Amino acid sequence: QLFLRLADYGRASVEVFFVVSGFLVGGITLKKWESGRQSFAEYFASRFSRIYTVFVPALIIGGLLDYVGWTHFNGAEMYTNSAQYHTNSMDLTIFNQLGLGIFFGNLLMLGNNWVPILGSNGPLWSLVYEWWYYCAFICLLGMAFRKDAGTRALCAAGLAVIVGLMPLHWLLWMLIWLLGVAAFKYCESGLWKPHAALGLGLFLAAMAYSRMSTHAEAPDSMLVLFVKDFAIGAGYVLLLGGMYGCERRLIPFKAAHRWMAEFSFSLYVVHFPMLVIMAAGMKDVYGIGFATLPQWGYFFAMVAWIYAYAFVFSLVSERRTPRVRAWLLQRFTRL
């Protein structure tokens, strides 16, 4: 039970990801625009290549895995009646979320709002939000830093369209992404920063409170959920402030962390369809129940396989990002 409790921080991890994204993408981009060192073409070439080089093959492979699972490993009804397992990440009917229309809707980043997320790959909801955060942010930068009235008006119109089309949930959670942008300015400033240990303690306290105060029997309202998620983001900002510029090595195995970070995006967008088909296959072939406590051997074997699968996937997708970026930059610059 302790293991399952500690493993149940998926949502909180997404909030940390939003802050990190705002910090790295938003904060660094803002710094470049303030110094006049980046154009619209460079920004969109970077964002398109970073997202779509991985996103497109992940959609295709994830959809194919779900189709194979539905046609060959559906004895436990994971693809046609997954709601029976009362799992937050599978409160849907996977079979109903397969189809070319849904695929192309996801390709246009319309998933989770106008069309369902494709198949079982529910984690992609955060990537959709991330994409539109990028679009809204470049509109804000254009309004703030471009001198010509036409460009500023076009950026304002683009921002109005995005805000008008996206749901309230998206608007609220963008504040957590912008918190990451503010964190970058905060870390670069001379303002007081907490000690790394204090920052870590405040961050862990926010994480623990969010988890312990959440009950499946009485789900939080959207506003309460946002406050909890924002508190996690704020706690992580304090942790970043305490660690930023620290000359001591705080985390061991630096090389291993760097290597794993190189395919972490691939891991995020491809892991869930593989996890589902593995669980379905274990039930159909070996009779290992889905809704049982994990046996450590099976658990670590599944984790190792998913990491290996994501790494190989990254070699033909994520590793090609610089090449795709250079190709796009040539064409966007001409436009």
C-alpha positions, -999 to 999 in steps of 0.1 A, spaced: 0 0 0 29 24 7 44 16 -27 11 23 -44 7 56 -24 41 68 -35 35 58 -71 2 78 -72 17 112 -80 11 112 -118 -11 143 -118 13 162 -95 42 153 -118 23 170 -147 21 202 -127 59 200 -121 63 195 -158 42 226 -166 65 247 -143 97 231 -159 83 238 -194 74 274 -185 109 278 -170 129 263 -199 107 272 -229 89 304 -217 117 319 -195 145 313 -220 123 325 -249 114 357 -230 151 364 -223 158 360 -261 130 383 -270 140 409 -245 175 410 -261 160 408 -297 177 375 -304 148 354 -316 122 357 -343 88 342 -349 103 317 -374 129 305 -349 103 301 -322 79 281 -343 106 260 -359 118 250 -324 83 243 -310 71 224 -341 102 202 -343 103 195 -306 66 184 -304 57 169 -337 89 150 -344 79 128 -315 41 133 -314 33 121 -349 49 87 -347 37 83 -311 1 88 -323 5 62 -351 22 36 -330 -1 41 -300 -32 38 -322 -18 6 -338 -10 -9 -303 -46 -2 -292 -60 -17 -324 -39 -49 -319 -49 -50 -282 -86 -47 -290 -85 -74 -317 -62 -99 -300 -60 -92 -262 -94 -80 -251 -103 -110 -229 -102 -88 -198 -123 -61 -217 -97 -35 -211 -104 -20 -245 -142 -22 -244 -151 -19 -207 -120 -5 -189 -142 16 -166 -149 -16 -146 -114 -14 -131 -121 20 -115 -88 34 -125 -85 72 -130 -63 69 -160 -87 45 -178 -121 59 -171 -130 56 -208 -138 30 -235 -107 28 -256 -124 12 -286 -147 42 -289 -117 65 -292 -101 49 -322 -107 62 -357 -92 84 -385 -113 114 -375 -100 113 -340 -65 107 -352 -65 138 -374 -82 158 -346 -54 149 -323 -28 157 -350 -42 193 -350 -39 194 -312 -77 193 -307 -77 163 -284 -94 164 -250 -115 194 -261 -131 189 -295 -123 153 -301 -113 126 -276 -76 117 -270 -67 89 -294 -72 55 -279 -57 47 -245 -30 75 -246 -47 97 -220 -15 114 -209 -15 133 -242 -40 158 -227 -12 177 -211 7 179 -244 -23 194 -261 -25 220 -233 13 226 -236 10 232 -274 -16 259 -269 4 275 -241 32 279 -266 9 295 -291 -7 319 -266 28 328 -252 42 338 -286 11 360 -291 18 377 -258 55 382 -267 45 396 -301 21 421 -285 48 432 -260 79 434 -281 70 440 -318 69 476 -328 47 475 -358 10 479 -351 -1 453 -377 19 425 -361 7 434 -326 -29 435 -338 -25 401 -354 -10 386 -322 -38 401 -302 -64 386 -325 -46 352 -323 -46 353 -285 -83 362 -285 -91 333 -307 -71 309 -285 -86 321 -253 -121 320 -268 -118 285 -280 -100 269 -250 -120 258 -219 -117 275 -185 -96 246 -172 -70 254 -198 -69 291 -189 -65 283 -152 -37 258 -157 -18 282 -180 -12 302 -148 9 273 -136 28 273 -169 34 311 -166 45 304 -130 75 286 -146 82 318 -167 81 338 -135 104 313 -118 130 319 -145 129 356 -138 130 350 -101 160 327 -103 179 351 -125 171 380 -101 188 391 -69 158 384 -48 160 363 -17 162 326 -24 154 299 2 180 273 12 177 242 -10 166 221 19 138 246 28 127 247 -8 126 209 -10 107 207 23 80 232 11 77 214 -22 73 180 -6 48 194 19 26 208 -10 28 174 -28 19 155 4 -10 178 12 -24 176 -23 -24 138 -22 -36 133 13 -65 157 9 -78 141 -23 -105 114 -19 -120 94 -48 -154 93 -30 -156 131 -29 -138 146 -59 -125 182 -56 -141 210 -75 -121 225 -104 -112 256 -83 -100 235 -53 -80 212 -76 -64 242 -93 -54 257 -59 -38 224 -49 -20 222 -82 -9 258 -81 5 252 -46 26 223 -60 39 246 -87 47 274 -62 65 249 -40 86 237 -70 94 273 -78 109 277 -43 128 245 -48 142 258 -81 152 291 -64 170 272 -37 189 250 -61 195 275 -89 232 284 -92 242 260 -65 277 249 -71 275 217 -50 263 185 -67 230 179 -50 219 148 -69 240 117 -75 244 98 -108 243 130 -129 253 112 -161 224 87 -157 199 115 -151 212 133 -182 209 102 -203 174 94 -192 164 130 -197 174 127 -234 144 104 -241 120 115 -213 97 132 -238 95 100 -258 88 80 -227 59 102 -217 41 101 -250 45 64 -258 44 46 -224 7 42 -218 -6 23 -249 23 -1 -243 15 -5 -207 -22 -12 -215 -14 -39 -241 11 -55 -218 -14 -57 -189 -41 -70 -213 -18 -96 -227 -7 -108 -193 -43 -113 -184 -52 -132 -216 -20 -152 -219 -9 -158 -183 -40 -152 -163 -24 -124 -143 -52 -101 -130 -51 -64 -138 -66 -52 -105 -43 -70 -82 -13 -58 -62 19 -60 -84 43 -89 -82 77 -73 -81 92 -95 -108 65 -87 -133 64 -50 -123 102 -44 -128 102 -64 -160 73 -43 -174 91 -10 -163 124 -22 -179 106 -31 -211 87 2 -214 120 22 -208 138 1 -235 109 6 -259 108 44 -253 146 46 -258 145 28 -291 115 49 -302 136 81 -293 164 70 -316 142 73 -346 122 103 -334 134 126 -306 171 123 -317 161 137 -351 147 169 -336 178 192 -345 176 180 -381 139 187 -384 144 221 -367 170 232 -392 147 221 -421 117 239 -407 137 271 -399 148 274 -436 111 273 -447 96 294 -419 123 321 -425 112 323 -462 76 328 -450 
